[in-house]
């Protein structure tokens, strides 16, 4: 029993040695094919890098326009006129872009330019910031990427100003009405002071109304004038890297080399299998002929 186990282990070791020898022999025969395809893969990768246009990325962080609502005690800095998520959803529609923006981003001659630009740009809110979006655009040169980013920023600025305009007009209308009421209230108090009727309930009520109107007018003036400082703006100048983000040279070259080597290995294996299969078929034919 013990001899059988030892013999089995010896056979296994012999088979392993033969398998390793077969592998070495295979690579000795097929290494030229593998190397040729590896070089061919590298050449194809170089050709791809030479033909593929370079892509540069421009990045801008844009603060939303804010509306300084009167008597806003919750957020004295203002309320976003448009939520960042709503802006992202709006600019995902092809119809959001004007012909000027499409031209600035080089999409005017493409099929369905609005959809092409909507897919090409990237908009996302930075973590932990409630009123800022980060815009990324791409171009075949740093200048092209920067021009596209600037055009989209101006589009956002104009559209948010249009959204804000009705609120400003409403504040101006209410401000004019309150100023007119204040003039009438002051005239009434002045007349009461001259006639000596500065004690009645109407007089006291009018004085309270004057104080209320003064506070209201101050808040409305802050709304009208303060929103000029809360317009859509860039947090920092547009950043464009001088290094292209695509195509990635190292990744393309490694992929070309490994792909060529792998294809060469497959073809060499297929060739060896075909030779072995052909030899087996010839042996079978010779055996049948002898019989």
C-alpha positions as CSV (number, residue, x, y, z in Angstrom):
1,X,0.0,0.0,0.0
2,X,2.8,2.3,1.0
3,X,4.7,1.6,-2.3
4,X,1.6,2.5,-4.3
5,X,1.3,5.9,-2.6
6,X,5.0,6.6,-3.3
7,X,4.7,5.5,-6.9
8,X,1.6,7.8,-7.3
9,X,3.5,10.8,-5.8
10,X,6.5,10.1,-8.1
11,X,4.2,10.0,-11.2
12,X,2.6,13.3,-10.1
13,X,6.0,14.9,-9.8
14,X,7.0,13.6,-13.2
15,X,3.8,14.9,-14.7
16,X,4.4,18.4,-13.1
17,X,7.9,18.4,-14.4
18,X,6.7,17.5,-17.9
19,X,4.0,20.2,-17.7
20,X,6.5,22.8,-16.8
21,X,8.8,21.6,-19.5
22,X,5.9,21.8,-22.0
23,X,5.2,25.4,-21.0
24,X,8.9,26.4,-21.4
25,X,9.0,24.7,-24.7
26,X,5.8,26.4,-25.8
27,X,7.2,29.9,-24.9
28,X,10.5,29.0,-26.6
29,X,8.6,28.3,-29.8
30,X,6.0,31.0,-29.6
31,X,7.8,34.0,-28.0
32,X,8.4,35.6,-31.4
33,X,4.7,35.6,-32.2
34,X,3.8,37.0,-28.8
35,X,6.5,39.7,-29.1
36,X,5.4,40.7,-32.6
37,X,1.8,41.1,-31.5
38,X,2.9,43.0,-28.4
39,X,4.8,45.5,-30.6
40,X,1.8,45.7,-33.0
41,X,-0.4,46.5,-30.0
42,X,2.0,49.2,-28.9
43,X,2.1,50.7,-32.4
44,X,-1.7,50.7,-32.6
45,X,-1.9,52.5,-29.2
46,X,0.6,55.1,-30.5
47,X,-1.5,55.6,-33.6
48,X,-4.6,56.0,-31.5
49,X,-2.8,58.7,-29.4
50,X,-1.7,60.5,-32.5
51,X,-5.2,60.5,-34.1
52,X,-7.4,61.1,-31.0
53,X,-7.9,64.8,-30.2
54,X,-6.7,65.9,-26.8
55,X,-9.3,67.0,-24.3
56,X,-8.7,69.7,-21.7
57,X,-10.9,70.3,-18.7
58,X,-12.1,73.7,-17.3
59,X,-13.6,73.9,-13.8
60,X,-15.7,76.7,-12.3
61,X,-17.5,76.9,-8.9
62,X,-20.6,79.0,-9.3
63,X,-22.6,80.6,-6.4
64,X,-26.4,80.8,-6.9
65,X,-28.1,84.2,-7.0
66,X,-29.8,85.0,-3.8
67,X,-32.9,86.9,-2.9
68,X,-32.7,89.1,0.3
69,X,-36.3,88.7,1.4
70,X,-37.7,91.4,3.7
71,X,-37.9,90.4,7.4
72,X,-35.9,87.2,6.7
73,X,-34.6,86.3,10.2
74,X,-33.8,82.7,9.3
75,X,-31.1,83.4,6.8
76,X,-29.9,87.1,6.8
77,X,-27.5,86.3,3.9
78,X,-30.4,85.6,1.5
79,X,-32.4,82.8,0.0
80,X,-31.3,80.9,-3.1
81,X,-33.3,82.1,-6.1
82,X,-32.7,78.6,-7.6
83,X,-31.7,75.4,-5.8
84,X,-28.5,73.8,-7.2
85,X,-30.3,70.5,-7.9
86,X,-32.9,72.4,-9.9
87,X,-30.2,74.2,-11.9
88,X,-28.6,70.8,-12.6
89,X,-31.9,69.4,-13.8
90,X,-32.6,72.4,-15.9
91,X,-29.2,72.3,-17.7
92,X,-29.7,68.6,-18.4
93,X,-32.4,69.6,-21.0
94,X,-31.1,70.3,-24.5
95,X,-33.4,73.3,-24.9
96,X,-31.7,75.1,-22.0
97,X,-28.8,76.3,-24.2
98,X,-28.9,79.3,-26.5
99,X,-27.3,79.4,-30.0
100,X,-24.5,81.6,-28.6
101,X,-23.6,79.0,-25.9
102,X,-23.7,76.2,-28.4
103,X,-21.3,78.1,-30.7
104,X,-19.0,79.0,-27.8
105,X,-18.8,75.3,-26.9
106,X,-18.2,74.2,-30.5
107,X,-21.4,72.2,-30.8
108,X,-23.3,74.2,-33.4
109,X,-22.4,71.9,-36.3
110,X,-23.1,68.6,-34.4
111,X,-26.3,66.5,-34.7
112,X,-28.7,67.6,-32.0
113,X,-26.2,70.2,-30.5
114,X,-28.3,70.8,-27.3
115,X,-28.3,67.2,-26.3
116,X,-24.6,66.8,-27.2
117,X,-23.7,69.7,-24.9
118,X,-25.9,68.6,-22.1
119,X,-24.1,65.2,-22.1
120,X,-20.7,66.8,-22.4
121,X,-20.8,69.1,-19.4
122,X,-20.7,68.0,-15.7
123,X,-22.6,69.8,-13.0
124,X,-22.5,68.7,-9.3
125,X,-22.9,70.4,-5.9
126,X,-19.7,70.3,-3.8
127,X,-20.1,68.4,-0.5
128,X,-21.3,70.5,2.4
129,X,-22.1,73.6,0.4
130,X,-25.8,74.5,-0.1
131,X,-25.6,77.3,-2.7
132,X,-22.7,76.4,-5.0
133,X,-22.5,74.1,-8.1
134,X,-19.2,72.9,-9.7
135,X,-19.2,73.1,-13.5
136,X,-16.8,71.1,-15.6
137,X,-16.5,71.5,-19.4
138,X,-14.2,70.0,-22.0
139,X,-12.5,71.3,-25.1
140,X,-9.7,70.5,-27.6
141,X,-7.6,73.3,-26.1
142,X,-7.4,75.1,-22.8
143,X,-8.9,78.2,-24.5
144,X,-11.8,76.3,-25.9
145,X,-12.7,74.7,-22.6
146,X,-12.4,78.1,-20.8
147,X,-14.6,79.8,-23.4
148,X,-17.3,77.2,-23.0
149,X,-17.3,77.4,-19.2
150,X,-17.6,81.2,-19.4
151,X,-20.5,81.0,-21.8
152,X,-22.4,78.6,-19.6
153,X,-21.7,80.7,-16.5
154,X,-23.1,83.8,-18.3
155,X,-26.2,81.8,-19.3
156,X,-26.8,80.7,-15.7
157,X,-26.3,84.3,-14.5
158,X,-28.8,85.7,-17.1
159,X,-31.4,83.1,-16.4
160,X,-31.2,83.4,-12.7
161,X,-31.5,87.2,-13.0
162,X,-34.7,86.6,-15.1
163,X,-36.1,84.4,-12.3
164,X,-35.2,87.1,-9.7
165,X,-36.7,90.0,-11.7
166,X,-40.4,89.6,-10.8
167,X,-39.5,89.5,-7.0
168,X,-37.5,92.7,-7.4
169,X,-40.4,94.4,-9.3
170,X,-42.8,93.3,-6.6
171,X,-40.5,94.8,-3.9
172,X,-40.2,98.0,-5.8
173,X,-44.0,98.3,-6.1
174,X,-44.5,97.6,-2.5
175,X,-41.8,100.1,-1.6
176,X,-43.5,102.9,-3.6
177,X,-46.8,102.1,-1.9
178,X,-45.3,102.2,1.6
179,X,-43.5,105.5,0.8
180,X,-46.8,107.0,-0.3
181,X,-48.5,105.7,2.9
182,X,-45.7,107.1,5.0
183,X,-46.1,110.6,3.5
184,X,-49.8,110.6,4.2
185,X,-49.2,109.3,7.8
186,X,-46.6,112.1,8.4
187,X,-49.0,114.7,7.1
188,X,-51.7,113.5,9.4
189,X,-49.4,113.6,12.4
190,X,-48.1,117.1,11.5
191,X,-51.7,118.4,11.3
192,X,-52.6,116.8,14.6
193,X,-49.6,118.4,16.2
194,X,-50.6,121.8,14.9
195,X,-54.2,121.6,16.0
196,X,-53.3,120.2,19.5
197,X,-55.0,116.8,18.8
198,X,-51.9,114.8,19.6
199,X,-53.5,112.6,22.3
200,X,-56.3,110.7,20.5
201,X,-56.3,107.0,19.6
202,X,-56.1,107.8,15.9
203,X,-53.0,109.9,16.4
204,X,-51.2,107.1,18.4
205,X,-52.2,104.6,15.8
206,X,-50.8,106.7,13.1
207,X,-47.5,107.1,14.9
208,X,-47.3,103.3,15.3
209,X,-48.0,103.0,11.6
210,X,-45.1,105.4,10.8
211,X,-42.7,103.3,12.8
212,X,-43.9,100.1,11.0
213,X,-43.6,101.8,7.6
214,X,-40.1,103.0,8.3
215,X,-39.0,99.5,9.2
216,X,-40.8,98.0,6.2
217,X,-39.3,100.6,3.8
218,X,-35.8,99.9,5.1
219,X,-36.2,96.2,4.6
220,X,-37.6,96.7,1.0
221,X,-34.7,99.0,0.1
222,X,-32.3,96.3,1.3
223,X,-34.1,93.8,-1.0
224,X,-33.9,96.1,-4.0
225,X,-30.4,97.3,-3.6
226,X,-28.8,94.3,-1.8
227,X,-29.6,91.8,-4.5
228,X,-27.1,93.5,-6.9
229,X,-24.4,92.1,-4.5
230,X,-26.1,88.7,-4.4
231,X,-26.2,88.0,-8.2
232,X,-24.8,84.7,-9.7
233,X,-21.1,84.8,-9.3
234,X,-17.9,82.8,-9.6
235,X,-16.3,81.7,-6.3
236,X,-12.9,81.8,-8.0
237,X,-11.6,82.4,-11.5
238,X,-12.2,79.6,-14.0
239,X,-9.4,77.0,-13.7
240,X,-8.0,75.2,-16.8
241,X,-5.2,72.7,-16.6
242,X,-2.5,72.8,-19.2
243,X,-2.3,69.0,-19.1
244,X,-4.9,67.2,-21.2
245,X,-7.2,64.8,-19.3
246,X,-7.7,62.5,-22.3
247,X,-6.5,60.4,-23.9
248,X,-4.5,59.0,-21.0
249,X,-1.1,58.1,-22.6
250,X,0.1,55.7,-20.0
251,X,-3.2,53.8,-19.8
252,X,-3.5,53.6,-23.6
253,X,0.1,52.3,-24.1
254,X,-0.2,49.7,-21.3
255,X,-3.5,48.5,-22.7
256,X,-2.1,48.3,-26.2
257,X,1.0,46.4,-25.1
258,X,-0.9,43.9,-22.9
259,X,-3.7,43.5,-25.4
260,X,-1.2,42.7,-28.2
261,X,0.7,40.2,-25.9
262,X,-2.5,38.5,-24.9
263,X,-3.7,38.2,-28.5
264,X,-0.3,36.8,-29.6
265,X,-0.5,34.3,-26.7
266,X,-4.0,33.2,-27.9
267,X,-2.9,32.8,-31.5
268,X,0.2,30.9,-30.4
269,X,-1.9,28.5,-28.3
270,X,-4.4,28.1,-31.1
271,X,-1.5,27.2,-33.5
272,X,0.0,24.7,-31.1
273,X,-3.4,23.1,-30.5
274,X,-4.0,22.9,-34.3
275,X,-0.6,21.2,-34.8
276,X,-1.2,18.7,-32.1
277,X,-4.7,18.0,-33.4
278,X,-3.3,17.5,-36.9
279,X,-0.6,15.1,-35.6
280,X,-3.2,13.1,-33.6
281,X,-5.3,12.8,-36.7
282,X,-2.3,11.6,-38.8
283,X,-1.4,9.0,-36.2
284,X,-5.0,7.7,-36.2
285,X,-5.0,7.5,-40.0
286,X,-1.7,5.6,-39.9
287,X,-2.9,3.2,-37.3
288,X,-6.1,2.4,-39.3
289,X,-3.9,1.9,-42.4
290,X,-1.7,-0.6,-40.6
291,X,-4.7,-2.6,-39.4
